[in-house]
Amino acid sequence: MLGASVLIGILITFLVIVLVLYLVQRLPLDGRTRQIVQVIVIIIGIISLLRYLSVW
């Protein structure tokens, strides 16, 4: 049961990351700013996934 909740949490986190990255693509930003925002979103997403996997 615990494994299923962790898996669901990881899946939801991954879907949120993909959705935010998609929305960032839709924003009227220049290329450099968009790239910086995407890197920040990916870093936050990786940290969230590592928290779910109990690395921290």
C-alpha distance matrix in Angstrom:
0.0 3.8 5.4 5.2 6.6 8.9 10.0 10.8 12.6 14.5 15.5 16.8 18.6 20.2 21.3 22.9 24.7 26.1 27.2 28.9 30.6 31.8 33.2 34.9 36.7 38.0 39.5 43.2 43.1 45.2 43.8 43.6 41.9 39.3 38.6 38.1 35.7 33.7 33.5 32.4 29.6 28.4 28.6 26.6 24.0 23.8 23.5 20.7 18.8 19.6 18.3 14.8 15.1 16.2 19.7 21.2
3.8 0.0 3.8 5.4 5.3 6.4 8.7 10.0 10.7 12.5 14.3 15.5 16.7 18.5 20.1 21.3 22.8 24.6 25.9 27.2 28.9 30.5 31.7 33.1 35.1 36.6 37.9 41.5 41.1 43.1 41.7 41.2 39.5 37.2 36.2 35.6 33.3 31.4 30.9 29.7 27.1 25.9 25.7 23.7 21.3 20.9 20.3 17.6 15.8 16.3 14.8 11.5 11.8 12.5 16.1 17.5
5.4 3.8 0.0 3.8 5.5 5.1 6.1 8.6 9.9 10.5 12.2 14.2 15.3 16.4 18.3 20.0 21.1 22.6 24.3 25.8 27.0 28.6 30.3 31.6 33.2 35.0 36.5 40.1 39.6 41.4 39.7 39.4 37.9 35.4 34.3 33.9 31.8 29.6 29.1 28.3 25.7 24.0 24.1 22.6 19.8 19.1 19.1 16.6 14.2 14.8 14.2 10.7 10.2 12.0 15.1 17.2
5.2 5.4 3.8 0.0 3.8 5.4 5.0 6.1 8.6 9.8 10.4 12.2 14.1 15.2 16.4 18.3 19.9 21.1 22.4 24.3 25.7 26.9 28.5 30.2 31.7 33.2 34.9 38.6 38.4 40.4 38.9 38.9 37.3 34.6 33.8 33.7 31.3 29.0 29.0 28.2 25.2 23.9 24.5 22.7 19.7 19.6 20.0 17.1 14.8 16.3 15.7 11.9 12.3 14.5 17.6 19.5
6.6 5.3 5.5 3.8 0.0 3.8 5.4 5.1 6.1 8.6 9.8 10.5 12.2 14.1 15.3 16.4 18.3 20.0 20.9 22.4 24.3 25.7 26.8 28.5 30.4 31.7 33.1 36.8 36.6 38.8 37.5 37.3 35.5 33.0 32.4 31.9 29.3 27.4 27.4 26.2 23.3 22.4 22.7 20.5 17.9 18.2 18.0 14.8 13.2 14.9 13.5 9.8 11.3 13.0 16.4 17.6
8.9 6.4 5.1 5.4 3.8 0.0 3.8 5.4 5.0 6.2 8.6 9.9 10.5 12.2 14.2 15.3 16.5 18.4 19.9 21.1 22.6 24.4 25.7 26.9 28.8 30.5 31.8 35.4 34.9 36.8 35.3 34.9 33.2 30.8 29.9 29.3 27.1 25.0 24.7 23.6 20.9 19.6 19.7 17.8 15.1 14.9 14.8 11.9 9.9 11.2 10.2 6.5 7.6 9.7 12.9 14.4
10.0 8.7 6.1 5.0 5.4 3.8 0.0 3.8 5.4 5.1 6.1 8.6 9.9 10.5 12.3 14.3 15.4 16.6 18.3 20.0 21.2 22.6 24.4 25.8 27.3 29.0 30.6 34.3 33.9 35.8 34.1 34.0 32.6 29.9 28.9 28.8 26.6 24.2 24.1 23.5 20.6 19.0 19.7 18.3 15.0 14.9 15.7 13.0 10.3 12.4 12.4 8.7 9.3 12.3 14.8 16.9
10.8 10.0 8.6 6.1 5.1 5.4 3.8 0.0 3.8 5.5 5.0 6.1 8.5 9.8 10.5 12.2 14.2 15.4 16.4 18.3 20.0 21.0 22.4 24.3 25.9 27.2 28.8 32.5 32.5 34.7 33.4 33.5 31.8 29.0 28.5 28.5 25.8 23.6 24.1 23.2 20.0 19.0 20.1 18.1 15.0 15.8 16.5 13.2 11.4 14.1 13.6 10.0 11.8 14.5 17.2 18.6
12.6 10.7 9.9 8.6 6.1 5.0 5.4 3.8 0.0 3.8 5.4 5.2 6.1 8.6 9.9 10.6 12.3 14.3 15.3 16.5 18.4 20.0 21.0 22.5 24.5 25.9 27.1 30.8 30.5 32.7 31.5 31.3 29.4 26.9 26.4 25.9 23.3 21.4 21.6 20.3 17.3 16.6 17.2 14.9 12.1 13.0 13.2 9.7 8.6 11.3 10.3 7.1 9.7 12.1 14.7 15.5
14.5 12.5 10.5 9.8 8.6 6.2 5.1 5.5 3.8 0.0 3.8 5.5 5.1 6.1 8.6 9.9 10.6 12.4 14.2 15.4 16.5 18.4 20.0 21.1 22.8 24.7 26.0 29.6 29.1 30.9 29.3 29.1 27.6 25.0 24.1 23.8 21.5 19.2 19.2 18.5 15.5 14.1 14.9 13.3 10.0 10.4 11.4 8.5 6.2 9.2 9.6 6.6 8.3 11.5 13.3 14.8
15.5 14.3 12.2 10.4 9.8 8.6 6.1 5.0 5.4 3.8 0.0 3.8 5.4 5.1 6.2 8.6 9.9 10.6 12.3 14.3 15.4 16.5 18.4 20.0 21.3 22.9 24.7 28.4 28.3 30.2 28.7 29.0 27.5 24.5 24.0 24.2 21.7 19.2 19.8 19.5 16.1 14.9 16.5 15.1 11.5 12.5 14.2 11.4 9.3 12.7 13.2 10.3 11.9 15.2 17.0 18.5
16.8 15.5 14.2 12.2 10.5 9.9 8.6 6.1 5.2 5.5 3.8 0.0 3.8 5.4 5.1 6.2 8.6 9.9 10.4 12.2 14.2 15.3 16.4 18.3 20.1 21.2 22.7 26.5 26.6 28.9 27.8 28.1 26.2 23.3 23.3 23.3 20.3 18.3 19.3 18.4 14.8 14.5 16.2 14.0 10.9 12.9 14.1 10.7 10.0 13.6 13.4 10.9 13.5 16.2 18.1 18.9
18.6 16.7 15.3 14.1 12.2 10.5 9.9 8.5 6.1 5.1 5.4 3.8 0.0 3.8 5.5 5.1 6.2 8.7 9.9 10.6 12.3 14.3 15.3 16.5 18.6 20.2 21.3 24.9 24.5 26.6 25.4 25.3 23.4 20.8 20.4 20.1 17.4 15.4 16.0 14.9 11.5 11.1 12.5 10.3 7.1 9.3 10.4 7.3 7.0 10.7 10.7 9.1 11.8 14.3 15.6 16.2
20.2 18.5 16.4 15.2 14.1 12.2 10.5 9.8 8.6 6.1 5.1 5.4 3.8 0.0 3.8 5.5 5.1 6.3 8.6 10.0 10.7 12.4 14.3 15.4 16.8 18.8 20.4 23.9 23.5 25.3 23.7 23.9 22.5 19.5 18.9 19.2 16.7 14.1 14.8 14.7 11.2 10.0 12.2 11.1 7.4 9.1 11.5 9.3 7.9 11.6 12.8 11.2 12.9 16.1 16.8 18.0
21.3 20.1 18.3 16.4 15.3 14.2 12.3 10.5 9.9 8.6 6.2 5.1 5.5 3.8 0.0 3.8 5.4 5.1 6.1 8.6 9.9 10.5 12.3 14.2 15.5 16.8 18.7 22.4 22.6 24.7 23.5 24.2 22.6 19.4 19.4 20.0 17.2 14.7 16.4 16.1 12.4 12.1 14.8 13.4 10.1 12.5 14.7 12.2 11.4 15.2 16.0 14.2 16.3 19.3 20.4 21.4
22.9 21.3 20.0 18.3 16.4 15.3 14.3 12.2 10.6 9.9 8.6 6.2 5.1 5.5 3.8 0.0 3.8 5.5 5.0 6.1 8.5 9.8 10.5 12.2 14.2 15.4 16.7 20.4 20.4 22.9 22.1 22.5 20.4 17.5 17.9 18.0 14.8 13.0 14.8 13.8 10.0 10.8 13.2 11.1 8.5 11.8 13.4 10.8 11.3 15.0 15.2 14.2 16.8 19.3 20.2 20.5
24.7 22.8 21.1 19.9 18.3 16.5 15.4 14.2 12.3 10.6 9.9 8.6 6.2 5.1 5.4 3.8 0.0 3.8 5.5 5.2 6.1 8.6 9.9 10.5 12.5 14.5 15.6 19.1 18.5 20.5 19.3 19.5 17.7 14.8 14.6 14.8 12.0 9.7 11.2 10.7 7.0 7.1 10.0 8.7 6.1 9.2 11.4 9.9 10.2 13.6 14.6 14.2 16.3 18.8 19.1 19.5
26.1 24.6 22.6 21.1 20.0 18.4 16.6 15.4 14.3 12.4 10.6 9.9 8.7 6.3 5.1 5.5 3.8 0.0 3.8 5.5 5.1 6.2 8.7 9.9 10.7 12.7 14.7 18.1 18.0 19.9 18.5 19.4 18.0 14.6 14.6 15.8 13.1 10.3 12.5 13.0 9.4 9.2 12.7 12.2 9.4 12.0 14.7 13.4 13.1 16.5 17.9 17.0 18.8 21.7 22.0 22.8
27.2 25.9 24.3 22.4 20.9 19.9 18.3 16.4 15.3 14.2 12.3 10.4 9.9 8.6 6.1 5.0 5.5 3.8 0.0 3.8 5.5 5.1 6.2 8.6 9.9 10.8 12.7 16.4 17.0 19.5 18.8 19.9 18.0 14.7 15.6 16.6 13.4 11.5 14.3 14.1 10.5 11.5 14.8 13.6 11.5 14.6 16.8 15.0 15.4 18.9 19.7 18.8 21.1 23.8 24.4 24.8
28.9 27.2 25.8 24.3 22.4 21.1 20.0 18.3 16.5 15.4 14.3 12.2 10.6 10.0 8.6 6.1 5.2 5.5 3.8 0.0 3.8 5.4 5.0 6.1 8.7 9.9 10.7 14.4 14.4 16.9 16.4 17.1 14.8 11.8 13.0 13.4 10.0 8.7 11.6 10.9 7.5 9.6 12.5 11.2 10.1 13.5 15.3 14.0 15.1 18.3 19.0 18.9 21.3 23.5 23.7 23.7
30.6 28.9 27.0 25.7 24.3 22.6 21.2 20.0 18.4 16.5 15.4 14.2 12.3 10.7 9.9 8.5 6.1 5.1 5.5 3.8 0.0 3.8 5.4 5.1 6.4 8.9 10.2 13.4 13.0 14.9 13.7 14.6 13.0 9.6 10.2 11.4 8.6 6.3 9.5 10.1 7.2 8.3 11.8 11.7 10.5 13.2 15.7 15.1 15.7 18.7 20.1 20.1 22.0 24.4 24.1 24.5
31.8 30.5 28.6 26.9 25.7 24.4 22.6 21.0 20.0 18.4 16.5 15.3 14.3 12.4 10.5 9.8 8.6 6.2 5.1 5.4 3.8 0.0 3.8 5.4 5.1 6.6 9.1 12.5 13.0 15.2 14.4 16.2 14.7 11.1 12.3 14.2 11.5 9.5 13.0 13.8 10.9 12.0 15.6 15.3 13.8 16.7 19.2 18.3 18.6 21.9 23.1 22.7 24.7 27.3 27.3 27.8
33.2 31.7 30.3 28.5 26.8 25.7 24.4 22.4 21.0 20.0 18.4 16.4 15.3 14.3 12.3 10.5 9.9 8.7 6.2 5.0 5.4 3.8 0.0 3.8 5.3 5.1 6.6 10.3 11.3 14.2 14.3 16.0 13.8 10.6 12.8 14.1 10.9 10.1 13.8 13.8 11.1 13.3 16.4 15.6 14.8 18.1 20.0 18.9 20.0 23.2 24.0 23.8 26.2 28.5 28.6 28.6
34.9 33.1 31.6 30.2 28.5 26.9 25.8 24.3 22.5 21.1 20.0 18.3 16.5 15.4 14.2 12.2 10.5 9.9 8.6 6.1 5.1 5.4 3.8 0.0 3.8 5.3 5.3 8.6 8.4 11.0 11.0 12.2 10.0 6.8 9.2 10.4 7.4 7.1 10.9 11.1 9.3 11.7 14.6 14.3 14.2 17.2 19.0 18.7 20.0 22.8 23.8 24.2 26.3 28.4 28.1 27.9
36.7 35.1 33.2 31.7 30.4 28.8 27.3 25.9 24.5 22.8 21.3 20.1 18.6 16.8 15.5 14.2 12.5 10.7 9.9 8.7 6.4 5.1 5.3 3.8 0.0 3.8 5.6 8.0 8.3 10.2 9.7 12.0 10.8 7.2 9.4 11.8 9.8 8.6 12.4 13.6 12.0 13.4 16.7 17.1 16.5 19.1 21.5 21.3 22.0 24.9 26.3 26.5 28.3 30.7 30.2 30.4
38.0 36.6 35.0 33.2 31.7 30.5 29.0 27.2 25.9 24.7 22.9 21.2 20.2 18.8 16.8 15.4 14.5 12.7 10.8 9.9 8.9 6.6 5.1 5.3 3.8 0.0 3.8 6.5 8.5 11.2 11.9 14.4 12.8 9.7 12.6 14.6 12.3 11.9 15.7 16.4 14.6 16.5 19.7 19.6 19.0 22.0 24.1 23.5 24.5 27.5 28.5 28.6 30.7 33.1 32.9 32.9
39.5 37.9 36.5 34.9 33.1 31.8 30.6 28.8 27.1 26.0 24.7 22.7 21.3 20.4 18.7 16.7 15.6 14.7 12.7 10.7 10.2 9.1 6.6 5.3 5.6 3.8 0.0 3.8 5.6 9.0 10.6 12.7 10.4 8.2 11.7 13.0 10.7 11.5 15.1 15.3 14.2 16.7 19.4 19.1 19.3 22.4 24.0 23.7 25.1 27.9 28.7 29.2 31.5 33.5 33.1 32.8
43.2 41.5 40.1 38.6 36.8 35.4 34.3 32.5 30.8 29.6 28.4 26.5 24.9 23.9 22.4 20.4 19.1 18.1 16.4 14.4 13.4 12.5 10.3 8.6 8.0 6.5 3.8 0.0 3.8 6.9 9.4 11.8 10.0 8.7 12.4 13.9 12.4 13.6 17.0 17.4 16.9 19.4 21.8 21.9 22.4 25.2 26.9 26.8 28.4 31.0 31.9 32.6 34.7 36.7 36.1 35.7
43.1 41.1 39.6 38.4 36.6 34.9 33.9 32.5 30.5 29.1 28.3 26.6 24.5 23.5 22.6 20.4 18.5 18.0 17.0 14.4 13.0 13.0 11.3 8.4 8.3 8.5 5.6 3.8 0.0 3.8 6.5 8.2 6.2 5.8 9.4 10.6 9.8 11.5 14.3 14.9 15.1 17.5 19.6 20.0 21.0 23.5 25.0 25.5 27.1 29.3 30.4 31.5 33.4 35.2 34.3 33.8
45.2 43.1 41.4 40.4 38.8 36.8 35.8 34.7 32.7 30.9 30.2 28.9 26.6 25.3 24.7 22.9 20.5 19.9 19.5 16.9 14.9 15.2 14.2 11.0 10.2 11.2 9.0 6.9 3.8 0.0 3.8 5.7 5.6 6.1 8.7 10.3 10.8 12.3 14.5 15.7 16.6 18.4 20.3 21.4 22.5 24.5 26.2 27.1 28.5 30.5 31.9 33.1 34.8 36.5 35.3 34.9
43.8 41.7 39.7 38.9 37.5 35.3 34.1 33.4 31.5 29.3 28.7 27.8 25.4 23.7 23.5 22.1 19.3 18.5 18.8 16.4 13.7 14.4 14.3 11.0 9.7 11.9 10.6 9.4 6.5 3.8 0.0 3.8 5.6 5.2 6.1 8.7 10.0 10.5 12.4 14.4 15.4 16.4 18.4 20.1 20.9 22.5 24.5 25.7 26.7 28.5 30.4 31.6 32.8 34.8 33.3 33.2
43.6 41.2 39.4 38.9 37.3 34.9 34.0 33.5 31.3 29.1 29.0 28.1 25.3 23.9 24.2 22.5 19.5 19.4 19.9 17.1 14.6 16.2 16.0 12.2 12.0 14.4 12.7 11.8 8.2 5.7 3.8 0.0 3.8 5.5 5.2 6.3 8.7 9.9 10.8 12.5 14.4 15.5 16.7 18.6 20.0 21.3 22.9 24.5 25.8 27.2 29.0 30.6 31.8 33.3 31.6 31.3
41.9 39.5 37.9 37.3 35.5 33.2 32.6 31.8 29.4 27.6 27.5 26.2 23.4 22.5 22.6 20.4 17.7 18.0 18.0 14.8 13.0 14.7 13.8 10.0 10.8 12.8 10.4 10.0 6.2 5.6 5.6 3.8 0.0 3.8 5.4 5.1 6.2 8.6 10.0 10.7 12.4 14.3 15.5 16.7 18.3 20.1 21.4 22.7 24.4 25.9 27.3 28.9 30.5 31.9 30.5 29.9
39.3 37.2 35.4 34.6 33.0 30.8 29.9 29.0 26.9 25.0 24.5 23.3 20.8 19.5 19.4 17.5 14.8 14.6 14.7 11.8 9.6 11.1 10.6 6.8 7.2 9.7 8.2 8.7 5.8 6.1 5.2 5.5 3.8 0.0 3.8 5.5 5.2 6.1 8.7 10.0 10.6 12.3 14.3 15.4 16.4 18.3 20.1 21.0 22.4 24.3 25.8 27.0 28.6 30.4 29.2 29.0
38.6 36.2 34.3 33.8 32.4 29.9 28.9 28.5 26.4 24.1 24.0 23.3 20.4 18.9 19.4 17.9 14.6 14.6 15.6 13.0 10.2 12.3 12.8 9.2 9.4 12.6 11.7 12.4 9.4 8.7 6.1 5.2 5.4 3.8 0.0 3.8 5.5 5.1 6.2 8.7 9.9 10.6 12.3 14.3 15.2 16.5 18.5 19.9 20.9 22.5 24.4 25.8 26.9 28.7 27.2 27.2
38.1 35.6 33.9 33.7 31.9 29.3 28.8 28.5 25.9 23.8 24.2 23.3 20.1 19.2 20.0 18.0 14.8 15.8 16.6 13.4 11.4 14.2 14.1 10.4 11.8 14.6 13.0 13.9 10.6 10.3 8.7 6.3 5.1 5.5 3.8 0.0 3.8 5.4 5.2 6.3 8.7 10.0 10.7 12.4 14.2 15.5 16.7 18.5 20.0 21.3 22.8 24.7 25.9 27.3 25.6 25.1
35.7 33.3 31.8 31.3 29.3 27.1 26.6 25.8 23.3 21.5 21.7 20.3 17.4 16.7 17.2 14.8 12.0 13.1 13.4 10.0 8.6 11.5 10.9 7.4 9.8 12.3 10.7 12.4 9.8 10.8 10.0 8.7 6.2 5.2 5.5 3.8 0.0 3.8 5.5 5.1 6.2 8.6 9.9 10.6 12.2 14.3 15.5 16.5 18.3 20.0 21.2 22.8 24.5 25.9 24.7 24.2
33.7 31.4 29.6 29.0 27.4 25.0 24.2 23.6 21.4 19.2 19.2 18.3 15.4 14.1 14.7 13.0 9.7 10.3 11.5 8.7 6.3 9.5 10.1 7.1 8.6 11.9 11.5 13.6 11.5 12.3 10.5 9.9 8.6 6.1 5.1 5.4 3.8 0.0 3.8 5.4 5.1 6.2 8.6 9.9 10.4 12.2 14.3 15.2 16.3 18.3 20.0 21.1 22.5 24.4 23.2 23.2
33.5 30.9 29.1 29.0 27.4 24.7 24.1 24.1 21.6 19.2 19.8 19.3 16.0 14.8 16.4 14.8 11.2 12.5 14.3 11.6 9.5 13.0 13.8 10.9 12.4 15.7 15.1 17.0 14.3 14.5 12.4 10.8 10.0 8.7 6.2 5.2 5.5 3.8 0.0 3.8 5.5 5.1 6.1 8.6 9.7 10.5 12.3 14.2 15.2 16.5 18.4 20.0 21.0 22.6 21.0 21.0
32.4 29.7 28.3 28.2 26.2 23.6 23.5 23.2 20.3 18.5 19.5 18.4 14.9 14.7 16.1 13.8 10.7 13.0 14.1 10.9 10.1 13.8 13.8 11.1 13.6 16.4 15.3 17.4 14.9 15.7 14.4 12.5 10.7 10.0 8.7 6.3 5.1 5.4 3.8 0.0 3.8 5.5 5.2 6.2 8.5 10.0 10.7 12.3 14.3 15.4 16.7 18.6 20.1 21.3 19.8 19.2
29.6 27.1 25.7 25.2 23.3 20.9 20.6 20.0 17.3 15.5 16.1 14.8 11.5 11.2 12.4 10.0 7.0 9.4 10.5 7.5 7.2 10.9 11.1 9.3 12.0 14.6 14.2 16.9 15.1 16.6 15.4 14.4 12.4 10.6 9.9 8.7 6.2 5.1 5.5 3.8 0.0 3.8 5.5 5.2 6.0 8.6 10.0 10.5 12.2 14.2 15.3 16.6 18.4 20.0 19.2 18.9
28.4 25.9 24.0 23.9 22.4 19.6 19.0 19.0 16.6 14.1 14.9 14.5 11.1 10.0 12.1 10.8 7.1 9.2 11.5 9.6 8.3 12.0 13.3 11.7 13.4 16.5 16.7 19.4 17.5 18.4 16.4 15.5 14.3 12.3 10.6 10.0 8.6 6.2 5.1 5.5 3.8 0.0 3.8 5.5 5.0 6.1 8.6 9.7 10.4 12.2 14.2 15.3 16.4 18.4 17.2 17.5
28.6 25.7 24.1 24.5 22.7 19.7 19.7 20.1 17.2 14.9 16.5 16.2 12.5 12.2 14.8 13.2 10.0 12.7 14.8 12.5 11.8 15.6 16.4 14.6 16.7 19.7 19.4 21.8 19.6 20.3 18.4 16.7 15.5 14.3 12.3 10.7 9.9 8.6 6.1 5.2 5.5 3.8 0.0 3.8 5.4 5.2 6.2 8.6 9.9 10.6 12.4 14.4 15.4 16.6 15.0 14.8
26.6 23.7 22.6 22.7 20.5 17.8 18.3 18.1 14.9 13.3 15.1 14.0 10.3 11.1 13.4 11.1 8.7 12.2 13.6 11.2 11.7 15.3 15.6 14.3 17.1 19.6 19.1 21.9 20.0 21.4 20.1 18.6 16.7 15.4 14.3 12.4 10.6 9.9 8.6 6.2 5.2 5.5 3.8 0.0 3.8 5.5 5.1 6.2 8.7 9.9 10.6 12.6 14.4 15.4 14.5 13.8
24.0 21.3 19.8 19.7 17.9 15.1 15.0 15.0 12.1 10.0 11.5 10.9 7.1 7.4 10.1 8.5 6.1 9.4 11.5 10.1 10.5 13.8 14.8 14.2 16.5 19.0 19.3 22.4 21.0 22.5 20.9 20.0 18.3 16.4 15.2 14.2 12.2 10.4 9.7 8.5 6.0 5.0 5.4 3.8 0.0 3.8 5.4 5.0 6.2 8.6 9.8 10.7 12.5 14.3 13.9 14.0
23.8 20.9 19.1 19.6 18.2 14.9 14.9 15.8 13.0 10.4 12.5 12.9 9.3 9.1 12.5 11.8 9.2 12.0 14.6 13.5 13.2 16.7 18.1 17.2 19.1 22.0 22.4 25.2 23.5 24.5 22.5 21.3 20.1 18.3 16.5 15.5 14.3 12.2 10.5 10.0 8.6 6.1 5.2 5.5 3.8 0.0 3.8 5.4 5.1 6.1 8.6 9.9 10.5 12.4 11.2 11.9
23.5 20.3 19.1 20.0 18.0 14.8 15.7 16.5 13.2 11.4 14.2 14.1 10.4 11.5 14.7 13.4 11.4 14.7 16.8 15.3 15.7 19.2 20.0 19.0 21.5 24.1 24.0 26.9 25.0 26.2 24.5 22.9 21.4 20.1 18.5 16.7 15.5 14.3 12.3 10.7 10.0 8.6 6.2 5.1 5.4 3.8 0.0 3.8 5.5 5.1 6.2 8.8 9.9 10.6 9.4 9.0
20.7 17.6 16.6 17.1 14.8 11.9 13.0 13.2 9.7 8.5 11.4 10.7 7.3 9.3 12.2 10.8 9.9 13.4 15.0 14.0 15.1 18.3 18.9 18.7 21.3 23.5 23.7 26.8 25.5 27.1 25.7 24.5 22.7 21.0 19.9 18.5 16.5 15.2 14.2 12.3 10.5 9.7 8.6 6.2 5.0 5.4 3.8 0.0 3.8 5.4 5.1 6.4 8.8 9.9 10.1 9.8
18.8 15.8 14.2 14.8 13.2 9.9 10.3 11.4 8.6 6.2 9.3 10.0 7.0 7.9 11.4 11.3 10.2 13.1 15.4 15.1 15.7 18.6 20.0 20.0 22.0 24.5 25.1 28.4 27.1 28.5 26.7 25.8 24.4 22.4 20.9 20.0 18.3 16.3 15.2 14.3 12.2 10.4 9.9 8.7 6.2 5.1 5.5 3.8 0.0 3.8 5.3 5.1 6.4 8.8 9.1 10.2
19.6 16.3 14.8 16.3 14.9 11.2 12.4 14.1 11.3 9.2 12.7 13.6 10.7 11.6 15.2 15.0 13.6 16.5 18.9 18.3 18.7 21.9 23.2 22.8 24.9 27.5 27.9 31.0 29.3 30.5 28.5 27.2 25.9 24.3 22.5 21.3 20.0 18.3 16.5 15.4 14.2 12.2 10.6 9.9 8.6 6.1 5.1 5.4 3.8 0.0 3.8 5.4 5.0 6.3 5.5 6.9
18.3 14.8 14.2 15.7 13.5 10.2 12.4 13.6 10.3 9.6 13.2 13.4 10.7 12.8 16.0 15.2 14.6 17.9 19.7 19.0 20.1 23.1 24.0 23.8 26.3 28.5 28.7 31.9 30.4 31.9 30.4 29.0 27.3 25.8 24.4 22.8 21.2 20.0 18.4 16.7 15.3 14.2 12.4 10.6 9.8 8.6 6.2 5.1 5.3 3.8 0.0 3.8 5.4 5.0 5.9 5.6
14.8 11.5 10.7 11.9 9.8 6.5 8.7 10.0 7.1 6.6 10.3 10.9 9.1 11.2 14.2 14.2 14.2 17.0 18.8 18.9 20.1 22.7 23.8 24.2 26.5 28.6 29.2 32.6 31.5 33.1 31.6 30.6 28.9 27.0 25.8 24.7 22.8 21.1 20.0 18.6 16.6 15.3 14.4 12.6 10.7 9.9 8.8 6.4 5.1 5.4 3.8 0.0 3.8 5.3 7.7 8.6
15.1 11.8 10.2 12.3 11.3 7.6 9.3 11.8 9.7 8.3 11.9 13.5 11.8 12.9 16.3 16.8 16.3 18.8 21.1 21.3 22.0 24.7 26.2 26.3 28.3 30.7 31.5 34.7 33.4 34.8 32.8 31.8 30.5 28.6 26.9 25.9 24.5 22.5 21.0 20.1 18.4 16.4 15.4 14.4 12.5 10.5 9.9 8.8 6.4 5.0 5.4 3.8 0.0 3.8 5.6 8.1
16.2 12.5 12.0 14.5 13.0 9.7 12.3 14.5 12.1 11.5 15.2 16.2 14.3 16.1 19.3 19.3 18.8 21.7 23.8 23.5 24.4 27.3 28.5 28.4 30.7 33.1 33.5 36.7 35.2 36.5 34.8 33.3 31.9 30.4 28.7 27.3 25.9 24.4 22.6 21.3 20.0 18.4 16.6 15.4 14.3 12.4 10.6 9.9 8.8 6.3 5.0 5.3 3.8 0.0 3.8 5.3
19.7 16.1 15.1 17.6 16.4 12.9 14.8 17.2 14.7 13.3 17.0 18.1 15.6 16.8 20.4 20.2 19.1 22.0 24.4 23.7 24.1 27.3 28.6 28.1 30.2 32.9 33.1 36.1 34.3 35.3 33.3 31.6 30.5 29.2 27.2 25.6 24.7 23.2 21.0 19.8 19.2 17.2 15.0 14.5 13.9 11.2 9.4 10.1 9.1 5.5 5.9 7.7 5.6 3.8 0.0 3.8
21.2 17.5 17.2 19.5 17.6 14.4 16.9 18.6 15.5 14.8 18.5 18.9 16.2 18.0 21.4 20.5 19.5 22.8 24.8 23.7 24.5 27.8 28.6 27.9 30.4 32.9 32.8 35.7 33.8 34.9 33.2 31.3 29.9 29.0 27.2 25.1 24.2 23.2 21.0 19.2 18.9 17.5 14.8 13.8 14.0 11.9 9.0 9.8 10.2 6.9 5.6 8.6 8.1 5.3 3.8 0.0
